[in-house]
């Protein structure tokens, strides 16, 4: 709240300064124009009182009018250039202010979300361990509690890995290691691993063409698939359907993840791949997340010379479509 008030005050001060500069510009333009007119009138009076003939006075008046006209054009031209430079400076400064405020807001949201995301699995795993220490449970129940603790530690490990990966990508310290692997088999493996965790509350429909081989970093593709499926699960209601479609046509591999969630507006579609971006406000948002998943997805796809696009999934939801070259040795 304090951050929003500070941002509003700074913008208000900036706009007041802009208004003052514009008023001063208009005032000085008026003063210079008026001064030129006064000088012109004085020179005409001097010509009248120098005992010159009517023809000479008329010629002098014509010359003075031409000079005055040229000065007005000069003032108008220089004023226009100054106004354009001033306008450009105001626009760039305002854009910088807005970007800084937006970045500050996103970083604040990230800190709020990451604090919750880190504390939640730690608290859950601690509770499971304390249960084992305080109670003598049968072996079958001990196994259940240990599996739950293991799932929470895996969730924490994935979160930390996501943060580290995003940092490596941003600092240009991440390099893909290409090898030839079976993307179809990898997709089935990831789906099977996530059915009991991220996708346990959804109906998963897998339409994967068999034996699609991909030359690329299989760890990067694992991260791409997990983050796309995680995003679909987070923003879709329980028991809704999530489709994973993988196909190959000629030398193009197409991967699509479809959900029946809230959907993404046209404006948000331009921003969802930005680091830390999440729709809404962290204090009121119900879905978990850090705003890093889609940033990582887009970055890894670009490193593989691929492309990703967003489209609506009718009647509701979103489709993320990714395309790669089947054998890209670049």
Number of C-alpha atoms within 10 A of each C-alpha: 6 7 12 12 10 12 17 13 12 13 15 12 11 16 14 12 12 15 12 12 13 15 12 12 15 12 12 12 15 11 12 14 16 12 12 16 17 12 13 16 15 12 15 18 13 11 17 17 10 9 10 12 10 10 9 13 19 15 11 17 19 13 12 17 16 12 14 17 14 12 16 16 12 12 15 14 12 12 15 12 12 13 14 12 12 15 14 12 12 15 12 12 13 15 12 12 16 14 12 13 17 14 15 15 18 21 17 16 21 21 15 14 20 19 12 14 18 15 12 15 20 16 13 16 21 14 14 20 16 11 15 15 10 8 9 10 13 8 9 9 12 17 12 12 19 17 14 16 21 15 17 21 16 13 19 19 13 13 19 15 13 18 15 12 18 20 15 13 16 14 9 9 9 14 12 13 11 16 12 12 16 15 23 18 15 17 20 14 12 15 19 12 12 14 14 11 13 18 22 13 16 18 14 18 13 15 14 18 13 13 13 17 16 21 19 22 18 19 13 22 19 15 20 21 21 20 19 19 24 18 21 28 24 16 19 21 15 14 14 14 20 23 18 22 17 22 17 19 9 7 11 14 20 19 19 20 20 22 28 23 21 13 21 20 12 11 8 13 13 12 15 20 19 16 20 23 23 22 13 10 12 20 9 7 12 11 14 14 20 26 23 23 26 23 20 26 22 19 20 22 18 13 16 21 13 18 16 16 13 18 16 17 16 11 7 13 20 23 23 19 17 20 20 22 18 18 14 14 10 5
